[in-house]
């Protein structure tokens, strides 16, 4: 079977266990917004029985790739049933700022709320059980075990973040909206003014972000592992705050080198708490 993103692939491995073989399309620290499938990706999709996707428009390349691959199997949309955040600029704002590109109607970074991750793995379990009914009991047992880990992650995150007095967040791009909403943080702005990573700050937007950082008492700008930190470093220097990058960069669109969702989310919370609580 094929899984599109690192997050979805990790969920499939945890639910499928030894009963499934997973080909992961997007590797760690690769930006999913601008991804272009390789011939090997197309071949893998054409030969797969199931394709599992994040959904919510994150994999804009997938539909045409499925068509060109001649894929005849089932597509499992892991986002089914998730309550989605509105996302992107309004079209009026885009026209004023010279950004005519169409934005996502909803924020696709759904996995950053562990409660959404529970919905995603439940959808994946249903898809796997439908494809391999003989293994359904194994998938159900794995779902129960992994859901307990997601509950613990959520509780640990909430406890750690509840202690913060400064709850103001500035990131490389607007990838952590579900996380911000779940744990009652305050999103001040992002270096890339979009859910997508192809947008760029205008000079006015850059000046406005520097001003907001100074006015609101933001302590740090958080870079992301799959994006260059150069612009974040420039803004941080102008605003007089630190930039959290390198090994401490957040996993916004990707996961860490171990490809594990749980450790990536634990990393994000630890880095945020250390930077804002210090």
N, C-alpha and C positions, 0 to 999 in steps of 0.2 A: 504494500500500500504506500501511498504518497501523502506526506504532510507538508504544507506550504512553509510555515514559519517555524523558528526555533521553539516558540512557546507551544504551538499546536503539536509539533513533533514530540516534545517532552511529555505532553499530556497523553498522546497516543501510546507512547512507550510505557507510561505508568499504568494505563488502563489495560493495554493489550498484553503487557508482560512478554513472556516467552512465546506466546501464541501468535505474535505478529512480527513481521519484518518491515521496518519503516525506512523509506527513502525520504530524507529531509531536503527540500529544495533550497531554502534560504539558509545559509550558514551563519554562525554567530558573528556579530559586529558588521553585518552587511545591511545596508539601508533597504527595507522592504518597499519603500515608496517609489524608488527609482529602479527597481529590479528588472532585469531583462533575462528571460529564460534561455538556457543553453540548449544545444542539441541533445545533450544527455538528459536534461530535465524533460524535454518533450518526449523522448524515448521512454523514460520512466513512467510518465503519466499515461502514455499510450498503452503500456503493458500492465498498469495497475488495475486492481479490482475496485479500490476505494481511493478517493481523494478527499482529504480532510483539510478544510480551510478555516482561517480566522473569520472571514466575512467582514461585513460593514465597509466594503469597498477598499480594504487594505491591499488586497491582491488584484490590482487593476489589470494585470497581465494574464490572469488565470483563464478567463472565459475563452479568449482567443487561442490560448495555448491548448486548452482542452479540445477545442474544435480542430486545430491543426494536427493534434496528436491522434485524432480519431478515437478518443476515449469513450468507452461504452459503459463504464461502471457507475457506481453511486458516488455522488458528491455529498459529504457531510459538512454542513455549515455549523460550526461550533457556536456561533453567536445567537442561534435561535432562542428566543425567550429572554435575552438580556435586555434590560432597560437602558436605552442608549442616550448618551449626552448629545445635545446639539453641538455642532462643530463648525469651525471656519468663520471667515468674515461674511457679512452680508454682501450681496452682489453690488449694492450701492457703494460700500466701502472699497470693494475691489476696484470699481471703476475710478473712484476718486484717487486711489493710490497707484493706479496704473497696473493693477494685478487683474488681468482679464481671465486668468485661468479659473476653471470651475473648481470650487472647493467641495470636499466631502460634506454631505448634509449632516452626517453624524460622526462622532469621534470613534475611530476604529480600535483604539488602544484599550480594549475592554478588560484585558487580563490583569490590569493593575489594581483592580478591586478583587480580592480573593473570593468574594461572594459570586462575582461573575465567573471566575475560574471554576467554581463548583458547577455552575450551569454548563460551562463549556465541556467539562469532563463527563457530565451526565449525557450531553448530546453525543459525545464520542462513544460512550459505552453503548448507547442505543444503536448507533451506526455499526459498531463492531458486532454486536449481538445479532443484528439483522443479517449481516453478511456471513456470520459463522455461528449459527444457533447452537451447535454442539459445544462451543466454548463459552456460552453465555454465563454460566455459573462462575467461571474464572474471572470474566470481565466484571461481573457484579461484585465479587469479593475484592478485586483490586480497586474498584470505584469506592467502596466503603472505606478501605484503608487510606486511600489517597485523600478522600474528602475530609477525613479526620486531620490529616496533615495541613490541609488548607484552612480548616477551622483554627488550628493552633497558630498558623502564620498570621491569620487575621487578628486573633486575640493578642499575640505578641506585638504586632505592629501597633495596634490601638494603645496598648499599655505604654510602649516606648514613646510614641508620639504625643500622648496625652500630657507628658511631663514638660513639653516645650512651651516656653512663654513667647518666644519669637517664632511665629508659624508662617513666615513670609517666604515664598518660593519663587525663584527665577531659574528657568531651565533653558537648554539649548533650543528645543522646540516644544510645542504644546502637546506633549505625550503623556503627561501624568494627571490628566483631568479627573479620571475615575479615582485615582489614589488621593488626590486633593479633596475630592468630594467625600470619599469614604472616611478620611481621618481628620476632616475639618481643618485643613490647612488653608492658607490664603495665597492664591496664585497672583503674583504681581505682574508677570509678563514673561516672554520668551525671546531669545535671541533671534530665532526664526519665527515670524509672526503667523504661525499656521500650524495645523495638524500635519500637513505635508512638509517635507524637508526641502522642497525645491524653491520655496518663497525666500525672499531676501528683504531685510529691513531697508526702508528708504532712509535718507539722511534725517528727515523729520522724525520718523519712528525711532531711530537710534537715539536721537536727542531726547525724545519723550521717555524712552525706557531708562536712560541714565538719570533723568530728572526724577522718575518714579522711584528708582532704587534709592536715591539720596533722600527723598522726602519720606519714604515709608520705613526707613531703617532696615532695609534688606542687608543681611550679613554676608551672603555669598551667592555666586552664580554657579549652577551645577551644569557641567558639561555632560555629554552623553557618549557612551562607548562607540557608537556607530557613526558619530559625526565629528568633524574637525572642531577643535576648541579655539581656533584663532580669533574668531569674531567675539566669542564669549570673553576671551582674555582682554581684547581691546576695550570692550564695554566695562569689564570689571576694573581695568586700570583707570578709565575715565571717571568711574563712579566711586573709586576708592574702596572697593571691596575685594575679597579673595575670590578666585575661581577654583572650584573643586574639579579636578581633571585627572588624567593619567589613570592609575589603578583604582582611584576613587570615583571615576566618572560613573554616572548613573546608567543603568540599563533601561533605556527608554523604549527603543524599538527592538532590542535584542536581548540575549541572555549572556551569561558569562561563558568562559571557555569550557566549563563542564556541561554546558547545555541544559542546566537544571533550573526550572522556574523558581522553585522554593529558595534556592541559595541566591538567585539574582534579586528576588524581592527582599530577602533578609539583608543583602548587601545594600540595597537602596535605602532601607530604613535606617540601618546603622550609620551610613554616610550622612544622611540628612540630620539625624539626631546629633551626631558628633559636630557637624558644621554649624548647626543653628543653636545647639545647646551649650557650646563651648564659650 
